[in-house]
Amino acid sequence: MAAGTKKSKKYYTYIIKCADETFYTGYTTDLERRLAEHNSGLGSRYTRGRLPVSLVYYEEHNSRSAAMKREYSIKQLTHKEKEELIRGQG
């Protein structure tokens, strides 16, 4: 990379749907890798016993802070509100 240039890293806030119909929300820099980690049982303690999981929603952010703040706000939503967000009504 040339001096003075910085590759902007993308961050994602995501929602995955577990086999038991619950949702898990997180953030990452690599959606494919993170989904694979979840489905291999290495993603999180919560999803480990609720496999398989599938990606149902994500948002792109320009900073880790923005992704983490959005993750927190989504986690405050009810299950129904998350369903509405996923359907594009939230």
C-alpha positions in Angstrom: 0.0 0.0 0.0 1.2 3.5 -0.8 2.2 5.8 2.0 -0.7 7.8 3.4 -3.3 5.4 2.1 -5.3 3.2 4.4 -7.6 0.4 3.3 -11.0 1.0 4.9 -12.1 -2.1 6.8 -15.8 -3.0 6.7 -17.6 -4.2 9.8 -20.9 -6.0 9.8 -23.7 -6.3 12.3 -25.6 -9.5 11.6 -28.5 -11.6 12.7 -28.5 -15.4 12.3 -31.5 -17.6 12.8 -30.9 -20.8 14.9 -32.5 -24.1 14.3 -34.8 -23.5 17.3 -36.2 -20.3 15.6 -34.3 -18.0 18.0 -32.0 -15.1 16.8 -28.4 -14.4 17.6 -27.0 -11.0 16.8 -23.3 -10.2 16.5 -20.7 -8.2 14.6 -17.7 -9.2 12.5 -15.4 -8.2 9.7 -16.0 -11.4 7.7 -19.6 -12.7 7.4 -18.7 -15.9 5.6 -16.0 -16.9 8.1 -18.2 -16.0 11.0 -21.2 -18.0 9.8 -18.9 -21.0 9.2 -17.6 -20.6 12.7 -21.1 -20.6 14.1 -22.1 -23.7 12.1 -19.0 -25.6 13.1 -19.8 -25.0 16.8 -17.0 -22.5 17.4 -19.0 -19.3 16.9 -20.6 -18.8 20.3 -21.8 -20.7 23.3 -25.4 -19.6 22.5 -25.4 -21.0 18.9 -23.4 -24.1 19.7 -26.5 -26.1 20.9 -28.9 -24.5 18.3 -27.3 -25.7 15.0 -27.6 -25.2 12.1 -27.8 -21.5 11.8 -28.5 -19.3 8.8 -27.7 -15.7 8.1 -31.0 -13.7 7.8 -29.9 -10.1 8.0 -26.8 -7.9 8.0 -25.8 -4.3 7.8 -22.4 -2.8 6.8 -20.6 -0.2 8.9 -17.4 1.8 8.5 -16.2 1.4 12.0 -16.1 -1.2 14.7 -17.7 1.2 17.1 -20.7 1.7 14.8 -21.1 -2.0 14.3 -21.0 -2.7 18.1 -23.5 0.1 18.8 -25.9 -1.3 16.2 -25.4 -4.8 17.6 -26.4 -3.5 21.1 -29.5 -1.7 19.7 -30.7 -4.8 17.8 -30.2 -7.0 20.9 -32.6 -4.7 22.8 -35.4 -5.5 20.3 -38.1 -8.1 20.9 -38.2 -11.2 18.8 -41.1 -9.7 16.9 -39.3 -6.4 16.3 -36.3 -8.4 15.0 -38.6 -10.3 12.6 -39.9 -6.9 11.3 -36.4 -5.6 10.8 -35.4 -8.8 8.9 -38.5 -8.4 6.7 -37.5 -4.8 6.0 -40.1 -3.1 8.0 -37.9 -2.0 10.9 
